[in-house]
């Protein structure tokens, strides 16, 4: 998996692999545990805040 970050599933503790760029485009990501069914996504009201944070992070990485 390229450019994916891993977070812990809030329901079962399994792994959820997230691509930040796709998350900002509205994608959702499912828990890797097939018995769980949990997914993670951003609410539309969070897109701009998250996008601004990612832009600032990219600027810092470039320094």
Phi and psi restraints in degrees (value plus and minus 20) as a CYANA .aco file:
   2 UNK   PHI    -121.4   -81.4
   2 UNK   PSI     123.8   163.8
   3 UNK   PHI      37.4    77.4
   3 UNK   PSI       6.6    46.6
   4 UNK   PHI    -122.2   -82.2
   4 UNK   PSI     123.3   163.3
   5 UNK   PHI    -130.2   -90.2
   5 UNK   PSI     134.5   174.5
   6 UNK   PHI    -132.8   -92.8
   6 UNK   PSI     112.6   152.6
   7 UNK   PHI    -146.0  -106.0
   7 UNK   PSI     142.6   182.6
   8 UNK   PHI    -105.6   -65.6
   8 UNK   PSI     114.7   154.7
   9 UNK   PHI     -83.9   -43.9
   9 UNK   PSI     110.8   150.8
  10 UNK   PHI     -90.6   -50.6
  10 UNK   PSI     -37.6     2.4
  11 UNK   PHI    -111.1   -71.1
  11 UNK   PSI     -71.9   -31.9
  12 UNK   PHI    -135.7   -95.7
  12 UNK   PSI     -30.1     9.9
  13 UNK   PHI      66.4   106.4
  13 UNK   PSI     -18.2    21.8
  14 UNK   PHI     -90.1   -50.1
  14 UNK   PSI    -189.5  -149.5
  15 UNK   PHI    -121.6   -81.6
  15 UNK   PSI     118.2   158.2
  16 UNK   PHI    -142.4  -102.4
  16 UNK   PSI     101.9   141.9
  17 UNK   PHI    -115.8   -75.8
  17 UNK   PSI     106.3   146.3
  18 UNK   PHI    -145.0  -105.0
  18 UNK   PSI     113.9   153.9
  19 UNK   PHI    -121.6   -81.6
  19 UNK   PSI      93.9   133.9
  20 UNK   PHI     -78.5   -38.5
  20 UNK   PSI     -59.3   -19.3
  21 UNK   PHI     -85.1   -45.1
  21 UNK   PSI     -61.8   -21.8
  22 UNK   PHI     -90.0   -50.0
  22 UNK   PSI     -54.3   -14.3
  23 UNK   PHI     -79.8   -39.8
  23 UNK   PSI     -62.4   -22.4
  24 UNK   PHI     -90.0   -50.0
  24 UNK   PSI     -37.6     2.4
  25 UNK   PHI    -112.6   -72.6
  25 UNK   PSI     -17.0    23.0
  26 UNK   PHI      83.0   123.0
  26 UNK   PSI     -16.0    24.0
  27 UNK   PHI     -92.3   -52.3
  27 UNK   PSI     135.1   175.1
  28 UNK   PHI    -137.2   -97.2
  28 UNK   PSI     137.0   177.0
  29 UNK   PHI    -150.3  -110.3
  29 UNK   PSI     113.8   153.8
  30 UNK   PHI    -117.3   -77.3
  30 UNK   PSI     133.6   173.6
  31 UNK   PHI     -83.1   -43.1
  31 UNK   PSI     122.7   162.7
  32 UNK   PHI     -94.9   -54.9
  32 UNK   PSI     -31.9     8.1
  33 UNK   PHI    -100.3   -60.3
  33 UNK   PSI      93.0   133.0
  34 UNK   PHI     -84.3   -44.3
  34 UNK   PSI     -38.4     1.6
  35 UNK   PHI    -107.1   -67.1
  35 UNK   PSI     -26.0    14.0
  36 UNK   PHI    -109.6   -69.6
  36 UNK   PSI     -84.0   -44.0
  37 UNK   PHI      66.3   106.3
  37 UNK   PSI     -18.7    21.3
  38 UNK   PHI     -92.5   -52.5
  38 UNK   PSI     130.7   170.7
  39 UNK   PHI    -158.8  -118.8
  39 UNK   PSI     139.0   179.0
  40 UNK   PHI    -146.0  -106.0
  40 UNK   PSI     115.8   155.8
  41 UNK   PHI    -175.3  -135.3
  41 UNK   PSI     151.3   191.3
  42 UNK   PHI    -117.9   -77.9
  42 UNK   PSI     123.9   163.9
  43 UNK   PHI     -95.3   -55.3
  43 UNK   PSI     132.4   172.4
  44 UNK   PHI     -77.4   -37.4
  44 UNK   PSI     -52.2   -12.2
  45 UNK   PHI     -89.5   -49.5
  45 UNK   PSI     -35.1     4.9
  46 UNK   PHI    -115.0   -75.0
  46 UNK   PSI     -31.6     8.4
  47 UNK   PHI     -75.3   -35.3
  47 UNK   PSI     -70.5   -30.5
  48 UNK   PHI     -85.7   -45.7
  48 UNK   PSI     -62.3   -22.3
  49 UNK   PHI     -82.2   -42.2
  49 UNK   PSI     -66.9   -26.9
  50 UNK   PHI     -86.0   -46.0
  50 UNK   PSI     -59.9   -19.9
  51 UNK   PHI     -83.9   -43.9
  51 UNK   PSI     -62.8   -22.8
  52 UNK   PHI     -81.4   -41.4
  52 UNK   PSI     -62.0   -22.0
  53 UNK   PHI     -83.6   -43.6
  53 UNK   PSI     -61.3   -21.3
  54 UNK   PHI     -85.8   -45.8
  54 UNK   PSI     -59.6   -19.6
  55 UNK   PHI     -82.6   -42.6
  55 UNK   PSI     -63.5   -23.5
  56 UNK   PHI     -84.6   -44.6
  56 UNK   PSI     -59.7   -19.7
  57 UNK   PHI     -82.2   -42.2
  57 UNK   PSI     -64.0   -24.0
  58 UNK   PHI     -82.6   -42.6
  58 UNK   PSI     -58.4   -18.4
  59 UNK   PHI     -81.7   -41.7
  59 UNK   PSI     -63.7   -23.7
  60 UNK   PHI     -85.0   -45.0
  60 UNK   PSI     -57.8   -17.8
  61 UNK   PHI     -85.3   -45.3
  61 UNK   PSI     -50.8   -10.8
  62 UNK   PHI     -95.6   -55.6
  62 UNK   PSI     -33.4     6.6
